[in-house]
């Protein structure tokens, strides 16, 4: 199995490793700097050893910056770093040793359940307390500026860790949004595939059923006619299998010309008289949507109508399909609603009307795909009307 390189790790994992490495490196830098400074100043060996021990505890604590360290490790880090700060002050040593306690406090107070400001105030009290205790060589003068320096140092370290936590939380939200977007893309693709599969097989199966019914009715009185219906049903099933295979392998490109040819064959195979007026325009930006409109209208006609005559009229920016088999005004089907939303997204519209048993669907996409300062999508979807000249929103 090939070794996984860091560049191939998930982005969130790389981010966590980067932050953890930064915090541990910060503690290591403080340890090296403090040991070098104490050695140069001739500090006691016990203090140098204490710095090394405390830095190890705080570095281990830094590894758990995100989820919180075990209670014993957090307690060890806090108490040892606080003791180091007290010892350094009482011995009159380098005051930068306060930074170890500040880092430990920053880790604890930015991780639940110790995120309340009261814990930070208590930690600042612990950091300020040594200034009130006499140091070696006499009682130092405690100036407000000394307390201010300690408080500002503690607050600055806390803000560093708090801002890091805030930035990482934002990164988590972005990562969650990215995962949600990816999941929605998969869902949309599955939905698109299911709709295409439904349209392909729904039409073919319905017409095949009609052909088989006709074959059963004519089998006794006209065997040749029955065989013709069976052959047509078989050819349609073979074509459907081929279309399904192309769809499964992503080789099926939906076009108005292709759907028009397919729908023409299906409608006429169902015994419906069809008139096609016009030819598909070439290179239209909404060519696939017009194909969807023809497919949806054909599917609904075969499934929900008892049509004898149908017309498909094609113009440069519109497609109209009507049939005379709608005895009652049909409801707006979900497929038409989705189709209307897709046309509305490009500034087009899908309208339906029902009058005297004639159902009409018209899809328009005038200027689809044009860009410019004045081109804004029109907020339209599927509309219905009881007469061709009147309409209402669905």
ABEGO torsion letter per residue (X at the ends): XBBBBAAABBAAAAAAAAAAAAAAAAAAAAAAAAAAAAAAAGBBAAAAAAAAAAAAAAAAAAAAAAAEBBAAAAAAAAAAAAAAAAAAAAAGBBAAAAAAAAAAAAAAAABOAAABAAAAAAAAAAAAAAAABBBBGEBBBBBAAAAAAAAAAAAAAAAAAAAAAAAAAAAAAAAAAAAAAAAAAAAAAAAAAAAAAAAAAAAAAAAAAAAAAAAAAAAAABAAAAAAAAAAAAAAAAAAAAAAAAAAAGABBBBAAAAAAAAAAAAAAAGBBBBBBEBBBBGBAAAAAAAAAAAAAAAAAAAABBBABBBBBBBAABBBBBBAABABBBBBBAAAAAAAAAAAAAGBBBBBBBBGGBBBBBBBBBGBGBBEAABBBBBBBBBBBABAABBBBX
